[in-house]
Amino acid sequence: MARHCPECGFVNAEGANYCSKCGAYMGSEELPKDSTTATYRVGETGELIPVELDEVVASEGAALVIRSGGGRVGESFPLAGERLTIGRRPDSDVFLDDVTVSRDHALLVARQDAYFLDDLGSLNGTYVNRHRIESHRLEDGDELQVGKYKLTFLQR
């Protein structure tokens, strides 16, 4: 049975460990049902600091977690303010260093007691639950795609 690459979607031969198009590691076909993703944040000096995602979401109200792309699976970003910038610009709140991401790709904004994701005219677009968006009200569990990165929006 053919396997789709989690990074680029290319169809690869059965048993392939790496994508023949983009070279991404394809890992095992299925995660065990009881598997979880460890979450962390990056400290000021670049060290990885493990965090309990439930505590981050409970204390801040919402968070973004990288689910695939760029070898950063599990990195979390609490939504502490009213605005969160997403892009390839190094001073972005969510810095995604890949050419598939625009410098100023998207903006997450708190409006009317909800969070909205706004595309900032990015070349490759911003997607929520596999639909390209201009602006979208986020719900708990929504999957965001920014370039090759897939993130999950969590809110309590």
C-alpha positions, -999 to 999 in steps of 0.1 A, spaced: 0 0 0 13 34 -9 21 60 18 16 98 17 44 120 29 33 140 60 53 170 48 46 174 11 18 148 5 38 129 -22 28 93 -27 57 70 -19 61 32 -22 51 9 7 77 6 33 95 38 25 111 55 55 119 88 37 99 107 10 115 103 -24 104 139 -33 113 161 -3 134 137 18 112 141 49 112 112 74 79 94 72 81 75 105 58 47 113 24 44 95 3 46 126 7 60 160 -5 39 189 -40 50 201 -26 59 235 4 79 222 8 115 232 30 143 219 54 158 245 51 195 245 78 221 253 87 257 249 120 271 239 138 291 266 157 324 262 190 305 256 175 280 232 170 252 258 139 230 255 117 233 286 90 206 290 55 219 297 22 204 306 -1 215 278 -32 214 299 -15 238 324 -5 262 296 -40 262 280 -56 266 315 -34 295 325 -34 313 292 -67 302 278 -54 290 245 -22 277 228 -8 266 194 11 234 192 33 223 162 21 189 151 44 184 121 70 203 100 106 214 106 115 189 133 97 210 159 68 187 168 55 194 202 67 230 205 39 251 220 30 288 220 7 301 247 -17 329 235 -9 353 262 -17 386 245 -43 400 220 -20 394 190 3 367 179 24 371 147 32 340 126 59 341 100 95 336 88 106 370 103 129 362 132 110 385 156 76 368 149 59 354 180 57 321 161 89 319 141 87 293 113 120 292 95 111 277 61 108 291 25 72 279 24 63 305 51 61 342 42 79 367 64 46 381 76 24 351 70 -5 353 94 -18 370 125 -38 354 154 -60 381 171 -83 380 201 -116 396 190 -150 395 207 -141 368 232 -127 345 204 -95 340 185 -94 347 147 -66 337 123 -60 363 96 -39 356 65 -16 385 57 -14 381 20 10 351 22 22 336 -11 13 300 -1 -19 308 19 -31 300 53 -53 270 59 -77 259 87 -89 223 86 -76 221 50 -95 251 37 -77 282 25 -88 312 46 -86 350 46 -100 353 82 -114 325 103 -128 322 138 -108 294 155 -124 266 175 -107 242 199 -89 214 180 -87 233 146 -57 223 125 -38 252 110 -14 249 81 12 276 76 36 266 48 48 231 56 40 234 93 8 220 108 -3 234 141 -33 226 164 -52 254 182 -62 244 217 -86 264 238 -103 257 272 
